[in-house]
Amino acid sequence: MTPVYPNLDNEAVRAAFAVPALARRGLVACKPLLRASLPGIPDWLTSRRSKGSFTAQRIAGLARHQSLPGELIASSPLADGGLIDPVAVRAALAQAARGQSATPIADLHQLIVTC
């Protein structure tokens, strides 16, 4: 299965928001739009009724690939423009990769996506 990132696709996001909120949530099935748009997506993803916590996977990914987000941060226009402190962000990434600070994991995730 090839990775698909529907939440980062402008057309997919616009199409999803064009559907009324009640239809997006569904009365019987969870995530009906996701299931319909990606029929090959694993059932465990579309059948669960709660939000998943992927903190452990994020920490493992950061630990395994710590240099990649660091390079992304260092070369980011946000760093060039003085909007973020790349040294502080790399320090936070290193802490998170060691599992010492799981609180900012979601914030770091958003920053990496933005960069």
C-alpha positions in Angstrom: 0.0 0.0 0.0 1.4 3.4 -1.0 1.2 6.1 1.8 -1.6 8.6 1.3 -1.9 11.9 3.1 -5.5 13.1 2.5 -5.2 15.8 5.2 -2.4 17.5 3.3 -4.2 17.4 -0.1 -6.0 20.7 -0.7 -8.7 19.2 -3.0 -9.4 16.4 -0.5 -9.7 18.9 2.3 -12.0 21.2 0.3 -14.2 18.3 -0.7 -14.4 17.0 2.9 -15.5 20.5 4.2 -18.0 20.8 1.4 -19.9 17.9 3.0 -22.2 18.7 6.0 -20.6 17.9 9.4 -23.2 15.3 10.2 -22.4 13.4 7.0 -18.7 13.7 7.7 -19.1 12.0 11.1 -21.8 9.5 10.1 -24.5 8.0 12.2 -23.7 4.4 11.9 -20.1 4.1 10.5 -17.1 6.1 11.7 -15.2 8.1 9.1 -17.5 7.3 6.2 -15.7 9.8 3.8 -12.3 8.4 4.6 -13.6 4.8 4.0 -15.3 5.8 0.7 -12.4 7.8 -0.6 -9.7 5.2 0.3 -11.2 1.8 0.0 -7.8 0.1 0.6 -7.2 1.8 3.9 -6.8 -0.7 6.8 -10.1 -1.5 8.6 -8.5 -0.8 12.0 -8.1 2.8 11.0 -11.7 3.4 9.8 -13.5 1.2 12.4 -12.1 2.6 15.6 -14.4 5.0 17.5 -11.8 7.0 19.4 -8.8 9.1 18.5 -5.5 7.2 18.4 -2.5 8.2 20.3 0.6 7.9 18.2 3.0 9.4 20.7 5.1 6.2 20.9 5.4 6.0 17.2 6.4 9.7 16.9 9.1 9.3 19.5 10.4 6.2 17.8 10.4 8.0 14.4 12.2 11.0 15.8 14.8 8.8 17.5 15.4 6.9 14.2 15.4 9.9 11.9 16.4 12.7 14.2 18.8 14.3 11.7 16.1 14.7 9.0 13.7 17.0 10.9 16.8 18.9 12.2 17.9 19.6 8.6 14.4 20.6 7.6 14.2 23.1 10.5 17.7 24.5 9.8 16.8 25.1 6.1 13.3 26.4 6.8 12.2 29.9 5.7 10.8 30.2 9.2 14.4 30.0 10.6 15.7 32.3 7.9 13.0 34.9 8.8 13.8 34.7 12.5 10.3 33.2 13.3 11.7 30.2 15.0 15.0 29.5 16.8 16.4 26.4 15.1 18.8 25.7 18.0 15.9 25.6 20.5 13.8 23.5 18.1 16.6 21.0 17.6 17.0 20.8 21.4 13.3 20.1 21.8 13.5 17.5 19.0 16.4 15.8 20.8 14.5 15.7 24.1 11.4 14.3 22.4 13.5 11.7 20.6 14.9 10.5 23.9 11.3 10.3 25.3 12.1 13.0 27.9 9.4 15.4 26.8 6.3 14.0 25.1 4.2 17.1 25.7 5.6 19.1 22.8 5.5 16.2 20.4 2.3 17.4 18.7 3.6 21.0 18.5 6.9 19.7 17.0 4.8 17.6 14.5 2.9 20.7 13.4 6.1 22.8 13.1 7.8 20.1 11.0 4.7 19.9 8.7 4.7 23.7 8.4 8.5 23.8 7.5 
